[in-house]
């Protein structure tokens, strides 16, 4: 891999796993560079894998590509590009008019040769070529991506390689980081690989936790694919509570009545090409709600149950989703259970819609009538977590309103039970939607307002869309998870619709009132991978390296700030530091008397300030904190202060997003540089980061979240792993819209 996967943007929503055509052969290998007369092609010798690990550039969308260029007589010239050779089944890959090459998605051999040729546009016979060696990379992230274990606990880790046939394998090691090669805790068994010309290669290894776990923390099982440089990792949360939590259990076909927090989706949620199923989607069956007459419905996202507005009332909802059943719809093979029929959804195309939600009337005895969600209950004797309904006694089943720094949990298809903290409220955010699983047909970009932002490592990933987000203190519903990603510093960011808003909009549309099906409030076990790895907020920013330019910028600001030192006014000292609100920026650090109400300017000479409460004795002894307390460890913002910040945000959010296309989200959070102040939390497209990002907007500090834009139908937007189905393509027995839905609609007495 060219970069650690957790440092690359990942969209979090319904997974889309492209299936592939039947494989039949293998290719050869060669490398080199050639020229014809004065025409030459570069780069020369290169070796990449199917995920473009080793590629030399990125396109306008930030997707990694191998970029070729041609010169004629030493200068640029217009050429036509072509590729040949490659795998005899999956082909040579593709190259566009600008010379951007994308490798085939899989191979049938350990390596193949692709010849890239440039032909002068005005003289097609004038050509030059170069060769690439392509090797298979990973087909998808490791399964599971994360797992929690107590002392002596075990888990089987599985890696799929983008190769059918051949001899490629996977090497597993224990490491202290997701890209490391040593330092991990526990032990690994013997690696076993299964290879076939008609199925993708997969390798497994059994991990065993140490016999004694004295402190909660994480370790990694790191896998390397074949001869490529690609790496993938499973993060293992070793915990002193002895809790065992494996997300794989959420992806299985469950016995009826099925539990929620499990894999599920629309039975028609797949793409076809000719008579082949080539892609399929799915997500999470999040929770159970009921209307005023007591009729029960599954609640999940529109893009999970209603195929982003493309579905029809009455379509079959299955558990697990097609992504976990070989892309095989119910009625064409075993492996799924019909659990409901699509009933209603909030149309994404409507400007009046502010949630991504849909409901499906449950089939008789198909779904746990108590609304029990996988792992939402107490630890059991064997270390696993019991299923339990959400809490509903405090709110009468209407859900509670989220608050800044509230610790929340979700139980989802991909990452299982995880928890993190609310990092921003009143979030306006743009999300991209597509009409198909492969994301080749755009549908719309929708702006949601007043959303909930959640930040924490490993909180969620592709396939967790539809998960119910709950307050860990009482299991009361807080939100409906529907989108997210990973920042350029490796911190997971999620977005949820407020739970009360979801119920209100569905109720208004359907002419009834809805409540969550649940029980007496109860605590939820908190599996927080972020706290254990300290990969959140301020810690990540403080670990970054400042450029020489930033250091030079800070020096005069610090000199001016030193003139403000006055212990009688509470300013004890000043030094140079790093901003936590914007990683990579310098800051002027003010040490203030923690017992006084001290006012510190937000900037000095245009440089951000960071405020650290301490004592004169600690400062003199060198024991003062290195940076400001994380918001979770600081006093919450006063209600009046938060409301004032929301009002300031409302004045500028729309104009910020309209005037600068790099900004795709604006909300209100707590500043990391000075937790006593509110901050505008601004989501910035990592592929369009402006040269200058203002530290103050409309009187508020700014906190920048640099990540790829959000969309919700593909599992990964870019990067080393272009997640695909781990199963081969198969014939489609019926059109994508299906006949099953028509039968169900007639059974329900609905219009066809």
URHU-V935945 format. One record per backbone hydrogen bond with DSSP energy under -1.0 kcal/mol. NH is the residue of the N-H (numbers start at 0). CO is the residue of the C=O. If there is no record, write none. Layout:
NH;CO
NH;CO
This chain:
6;3
7;4
11;483
13;711
14;281
16;279
18;277
33;128
35;38
38;35
39;70
41;68
47;132
49;134
51;48
54;51
56;64
58;62
61;58
64;56
65;100
67;98
68;41
70;39
71;74
72;37
74;71
79;118
81;116
83;114
85;112
86;90
90;86
93;101
95;99
98;95
100;65
101;93
106;161
111;133
113;131
114;83
115;129
116;81
117;127
118;79
119;125
120;77
122;119
125;122
127;117
129;115
130;31
131;113
132;45
133;111
134;47
138;159
142;157
146;234
147;244
148;236
151;209
152;149
154;206
156;204
157;142
158;202
160;200
161;136
162;160
163;106
170;223
172;221
174;219
175;181
186;207
188;205
191;203
193;201
200;162
201;193
202;158
203;191
204;156
206;154
207;186
208;152
216;237
218;235
219;174
220;233
221;172
222;231
223;170
224;229
225;168
227;224
231;222
233;220
234;144
235;218
236;146
237;216
238;148
241;238
243;382
244;147
248;245
249;246
250;247
257;365
259;371
260;284
262;249
263;282
264;317
265;303
266;315
268;265
269;267
270;278
272;275
275;272
276;729
277;270
278;270
280;268
281;14
282;263
283;464
284;261
285;283
286;298
288;296
289;514
290;294
293;290
296;288
297;359
298;286
299;357
304;300
305;301
309;306
310;305
313;341
314;311
316;339
317;264
318;336
323;320
324;321
326;321
327;324
331;328
336;318
338;316
339;316
340;360
341;314
342;358
343;358
345;356
349;346
352;349
357;299
358;343
359;297
360;340
361;295
362;338
365;362
367;257
370;367
372;387
373;259
375;372
376;385
379;383
382;379
385;377
387;372
390;474
391;518
395;391
396;391
399;476
404;421
405;402
407;419
408;469
409;417
411;415
415;411
417;409
418;526
419;407
420;454
421;405
422;452
423;452
424;667
426;450
427;665
428;447
429;663
430;445
431;709
432;443
434;440
438;435
442;432
445;430
447;428
450;426
451;495
452;423
453;493
454;420
455;491
458;455
462;12
463;460
465;480
466;463
468;478
469;408
470;475
471;406
474;470
477;468
478;468
479;496
480;466
481;494
482;494
484;492
486;490
487;705
489;486
492;484
493;453
494;482
495;451
496;479
498;477
501;497
502;498
503;499
504;500
505;501
506;502
507;503
508;504
509;505
510;506
511;506
514;289
515;396
516;287
518;389
521;473
523;471
531;527
532;528
533;529
534;529
538;535
540;536
541;537
542;538
543;540
550;546
551;547
552;548
553;549
554;550
557;553
558;554
559;555
560;556
561;557
562;559
563;560
564;561
565;570
568;565
569;566
570;565
571;590
572;590
574;588
576;586
578;584
584;581
586;576
587;607
588;574
589;609
590;572
591;611
592;569
593;613
595;592
597;595
603;606
606;603
608;601
609;587
610;672
611;589
613;591
618;614
619;615
620;616
622;617
632;629
633;630
641;637
642;638
643;639
644;640
645;641
646;642
647;643
648;644
649;645
650;646
651;648
652;648
655;651
656;652
657;653
658;654
659;655
662;659
663;682
665;427
666;680
667;424
668;678
670;676
676;673
678;668
679;700
680;666
681;702
682;664
683;704
684;661
685;706
687;684
696;699
699;696
701;694
702;679
703;580
704;681
706;683
711;431
722;720
723;138
724;17
728;19
731;274
742;738
743;739
744;740
745;741
746;742
747;743
749;744
